[in-house]
């Protein structure tokens, strides 16, 4: 149901962010969405997915997130 609600916004010129409380199914929904996108013949290098629960991102700033995204999309 959630994936179907997100699909109409694919290709729209804004960032989609999936948020929610711990263990609410965000990762599951994201993986389902990624699989749906792959089924729509969207290549993996067009999909940017990062899990920010790692200690690596503990002190992450907006500036650093933008830098990471720029590196991934270049």
Secondary structure, DSSP 8 states (H G I E B T S, - for coil): -HHHHHHTTTTSSS------STTSSHHHHHHHHHHHHHHTT--GGG-----TTSGGGTT--HHHHHHHHHHHH-
